[in-house]
Amino acid sequence: MFALKAAPAMIALLYLLVFAAPIRAYIWDNAAVFVVPFVCVVILTTLVYLKSSRVRITLSKYTLLVFLLLFEMGIYLTNFEGVTAFTNVFHFFAPAFYLVAVMVLFDRNSVNQQLMKFFKVVFIAESLVIMVEALDEFLGFDIHSARLFAWYIEVDDRFDQHIFGPNANIPYLEILPTALGLHGFPHYTAPIYVVSFAFTVAQVFSRTATSAGSSRPNQWLGALVLIVGLFCVYIMGVKTHYVTATLAMFILGVFLSRRILLLFTVFLGVAVPATLLVAAARSRFENFLDQVLVGNPVEGSRIDVIFNFREYLVLLNLKVTDLLVGTGNFASINEFARNLFLEQKILVYALVFGIPYILVIVGFFAAGLVDSVRVFRGARDPASRATAVAVACGLMVYGLEMGHFGFTFNTPNFALVFVMLGMIAVLAREMRRDRTRTPHV
């Protein structure tokens, strides 16, 4: 089919989107690096849809949610205009088209093979960069100064204040974290890394369980993937994704292979004593506990700040119209939320785009998780079951990220959310078709 021949082209465009950060750092520092892949995907999907008589988008909960999101976008555009409004539409509404694109361009086999391999390549690339950075910590070549551009760290005021505020007289290259990753900062890299890690583990251990002829090489490969992934998550040091990675390994271990739980336990058995025995690591661990449990007089512990749901009372300060359509831009919330930490970034997006927007986004996540469970229970092939578990893990990671730092809404994370939703939508669609084709006895 013409559609399936176009699938590799979309995957190539996804690579361009995912690796836009190093492209901006080395080649062309322009927002068009994010825009061009999306425009090409739209054109490609439209051409395939028009040329292939077999490709049809049927009414489903996903198409309904896409229409609701388009409706929300229309309301947003009628209330706000200008460059900021256009940028917000591109970042917070347009990525839903990736769900449509996957449903048009892919079938079950290409989802289970090509898109699963896509996440594996992302995992390998991200891991190599993190491990090279970790090695450089000991070798002292200072590769950060060789490749780091200012936009990496100036793109978000939160990190500018966190790192440079109390250290204004110290060159920033001297106080950067050990591993920044391909996306320029651990907090930007960690979400996509944990997602690609979960997909890779699901693919490798699913193959281990179903290929008796080469079980030993696959077992060694599975152990290597798990150790490398957990090491990189540990090195990045993002506390939120210590939690998401742990939950992902638990889900994968329960539903795919108990060896994942065994290897994860072994890793903890080595990592925890090593952390306590090495002075630098022990100091980092003590600082980690202090941040999580104690905090400082200004904002308290991380647990107190993250679970301070009293901040949601700020919604009472909004007019009814603002609750429905939002305030329009991020700067506007400073007027009535000046003294809030707003650690639950989903609240920020609710303030900017309105409560209905958030409900639609949560609806997408709920639909994906429901279909992940259905595919896992009803699919006959192990590859589809592994994909279903991987998608559930990916949605869990981005869901928790959305509730805290909010980088789920950043490029390329938001696009990948809808790619995953497209994957599970395709598997659910073809599982239903299989049932209708099965003769009743």
N, C-alpha and C positions, 0 to 999 in steps of 0.2 A: 504493500500500500504506500501511496505517496506520503501519507501522514507519518508513517514509521520511518521513511527515509529522511524526513525533516527532523526527527527527534535528535540525532547527533548534533545538528546545527544549533538547536536550543541548548543542548548541554554545553556546547562551546561558548555560547553567549552567557550561560550561567557561570562558567569559569571566569569569563571576563568581568562579570559582576562581583564574584567572590574575591578575586584577586585585584580589585580596583585600587586597594590601598597601596600595594607596592608599585602599581602602575603610576599612581599619582606621585609617589615618592621619587621614582626614577625617571619617568618618561614625560608625563603631562599632568600637571597639577591643576585639573579643571573638573568641575562638577559634571561635565559632559561624559566623563568616564562612567558615571552611574546611569546617565540618561540614555546613552546610545544602546546598551544591551536591551533595555526595556523596549525602546522603539523598534528595534530589530525583531524582538520576540513578538510584538504586536503585529508587525507586517507579516512575519513568517506564519503565525497562527491564522491570520485572516486569509492568506493565500491558500493554505492547506484546507481551511474550512470551505472556501469557495470552489476549490478544484476537486475535492474528494466527495463523491456522492454518499459514501458510507459514513462519513464523519458527521454526527449530529449531537447536539447538546440537548439532553432531555431535562425535563423539569425535575429537580431534586432539591433537597435541603440546601445544597451548596449553591445552586443557581439562585434559589430564593434569597440566601444570605448575600450573594453578590449583588442582586437587585436592590436589596435593602441598603447595602453599602453605597451603591450608586445614588440611591435616593438621599442618603445622608450627605453625600458629596454635593448633590444639587442644592440642598438646603444650605450647606456651608457656603457655596459660591454665591448664593443670592444674598447672603448677609455680609460677606467680606470680599474684598477685591485687592488687587495689587500683586507685587512680586511675592510677598510673603504668603499670600493665599495660594498662588500657583505652586510655590515650593511645597507648601503643606499638602496640597492635593496630590502631588507627585509622590511624596514620601509616605503619606498615611492613608491614601485611598487606592492609588493606581496599582500597587503590588498585588492586589487581589486578582489581577488579570493573569498572573502566573498560574493560579489554580485552573482557570479556563484553558490556558495553553497546554498544561499537562494532560488535561482531559481530552483535548483535541489531538495532540501529537503522539500520545503514548498508549500502549496496550499493556496487559499484565506482564508479558515477558520483558518488554523494554523497561518497565518500572522496576521489576525485580533484578534486572541485570544492569542496564545502562545507568539508571539513576542511583542505584545502590553503589555501583563502582565510582560514580561521580563523587559521592561522599567519601569514599575510600581515598581517592586522589587528594581531596581537600585535607583529609586527616594526615596523609603522608607529608604533604607540603608544609602544613602548619607544624607538625611534629619536628621536622628537620630544622626549621627556623628556631623553634624553642630550644632544641637540644644544642644547636650551635651557639645560641646565646648563653645557655647554661655553661657550656664548655669554655666560652670566652671569659666567664667570671673567674675561672682559674688561670687561664692563659694570659689574660690582661691585654689583649689586642685592642680592646675598647671599640668593638664593631658598631656600637650605638652611635658614636660620634661620626662614623664613616657613612651612615645611611639615614640617620634620623633627621627629619624635616620638622620645622616648627609647627606645621599644621597638625601633626600627629597629636600634640599635647595641648594645643590651644583651641581645639575644636569644642571642648567642653569646659565651661568655667569651673565646674565642680572639682575637676582634677587640677586645674590651674591653682585654685585656692588651697586644695588639700596638700599639694606637693610643694608649691613655691611660696605660699603665704608665710609660713613660719621660717622659711629658709631663703629669704629674698636675696641674700648676699652670696649664696652658694650656686655655682654653675649647675644648671639643671641636669647636665649629662652626668654629674657626679652623684646624683641622688635618685636616678631612675631605678625602677625595679630591675631585677636580674633578667627577666624574660618579658619582652613586649609583645612578641608574636607578629604575624604578618599584618595585623591591623593596627599596629603602632602603640598599643597600650594593653596591659593584661585584661582590663575590664571590657575592652572592645573585642579582644581575641577569644576570651574564655567561652562565651555562649556558643559561637559557631564551632569552637574546638570540641566542646563536650558533646554537641550534637553529632558532629562527624565521627567522633570517637564511638558513640553509641551505635551508629549505623555500621561502622566497620566491625565492631565486636559482634553485632548481630549477624552480619554476613559471614564472618570467619567461623564463628561457632556453629552456625546453622550448617555450614558445609562440613564442619568436623563431625557433626552428628549424623550426617547422611552419606558420607563417603568412606566406607570401610576399607577400601583398597589403599587409601593414602592417609589413613587416620593419624599415624605418628607425625608426619610432616605438618599436617594441619593442626595437631595439638600443640606442636612447638610454635607454629605461627600464631595461634590463638594466645598462647602465653606471652609471646613477644609483644603482640599488639596491646594486650592488657597492661603489661608492665610499662611500656613506653607511654601509653595514654595516661595512666595514673601518675607516672613520674612528671609528665608535662603539666598536668593539672596541679600537682603539688608545687612545682617550681613557679607557676604563675601566681599562686598565693591568693586567688580571689575566693573569699570565704563563701560567698553565695554558691559558687560552683564546686566547692568541696561538697556541699550538700547535694547539688544536682547530680554530680558524678556518682556519689554514693547511692542515691536513689536509682539512677540509671543502671548501675551494676546490680543492684538488688532486683530490679524488675527483669533485667535480662537473665540473671541467674535463676530466678524462680520460673520463668516461662520458656527459656530456651535451653540452658545447660547449667547444671549444678557446679560444673567445673569453674564457671565464672565466679561464683561465690567462694569457692575454695581458693582460687588464685588471688581474689581480692583480699581474703583473710590473710593469706601468706604475705601479700604486699604490705598490709598494715602491720603484720608481725615483724617485718624488717624495717619499715619506715619509721614507726614510732620509737623503737629503741635507738635507731640511728639519729633521729632528731634530738633525743634527750642526751646523747653522748657527745655530739658535735657542738662546740660552743656557739658558733654562729647560728646554727639551726635551732639550738635550744633557746637562744635569745629571741629569735624570730617567733618561735612557738609561744614563749611567754608573752610577747607583745600581742600575738594573736588572741590568747586567752584574755589578756587585759582589755583589748578592744571589744571582744564579744561579751564579756561578763561584767566588766567594771566601767570602762569608758572614761570620760573626763567630765569636769564640772559643767562644761558648756552644753553637751548633748547627751551625756549618759552613755550606757553601753549600747552596742549595736543591736542587741536583742530588744532593749527598751525603745530604741528609735524606730526599728523596723516594725514592731508590733504596737506602735503608738497610734491606734486607730482613732484617737480623739481628733486627729488632724482632719478627719473626714467631716468634722463639724463645720469646716470652712465652706462646705456646700450650702450651708444655711445662709451665708452672706450673699449668695447669688440671687439674681432675679430669676423668675420662672423661665423667661426666654433664654437666659444664659445657661440654665440647666439643660435646656433642650437643644440649643444650637452651639453652645460654648461661647468663650470670650474671643475666639478668633486667632489669637497669637499668644506665644509663651511669655512675652514681656508684660502682658496685661495682668497676669496673675500676681505680679509683684505688688500691685496696689493693695490687695487685701490679704495676701499671704506672706507678708514681709517677715514675720517672726516664726515661720514654720520651716521645718527641715524638709518636708515633702519627700521622705525616703521611699514611700510607696508611689512610684512614678505613674502608676495607673491612675492615681488621683489627679496628677498633673494633666494627663491626656483627657481625663473626664472634664476638667476645668476648661481646657482649650477647645475641645471638639463636642462637648456635650455628653450627657449620660447615655443617650441612645447609641452613639458611636461605640462606646465601650461595650454596651450590651451586644451589639452586632459582632464585635471582635471576639468577645467571650463565647458567643454562639458558634463562631467558626471553630474555636478550640474544642467546645463540647461536641460538635458534630464529628470532628476528626477523632476524638477519643472514643466516641460511641462506635464509629465504624472500625476503629482499630480492634476493639474487643470483638465485634461481629466477624471480622475477617479472620482473626486469630482462631476463633471457635469454629468457623464454618469452612475455611479454606482447606483444600485437600493437599496442596503442595507445600512442602516445608519452606520454600523461598517466600511465598506470600505470607506465611505465618511469621517468618523472621522480619519481613518488611513491616508488618503490622506492629510488632513489638517495638521495632526501631522508631517508627513514626510516633507511637505513644510516648516513648522516651524523649524524642525531640520536642514534642508538644509540651511535655512536662517541663523540660529545661527552659524553653522560651516562655512558658506560662509563669514560672516562678521568677524568671528574669523580668518579665513585664510588670510583676507586682513589686519589684524592688528597684533596681537601677533603671529599668525601662529601655535597655538597649535592644530589646526585641523589636522596637520600632525603627532601629537604625538600619541603614543599608550595609550588608546584604541580608541581615537577619530576617527582616519582615518579608522579603521576597521568598526566602527559604521556608518560612512558615507556610506560605501558600503553595509552594512546590510540594511540601510534605502532605498538605491537605489534598492536592491533586493526586498524589500517589495513592493515598488510601481511598480516595473517591473512585479511581480507576479500578482498584482491586475489589472494592465493594460492588461496583457496577458489573464487573465480569463474573463475580461470584453469584450474583443474582441471575445473570444470564445462564450460567451453568445449571442452576437449579431449574430454570424453566425448560432447559433442553433435556433434563433427566427424565426418562420415561417412567411413568407411575405403574407399579405392578399391582 
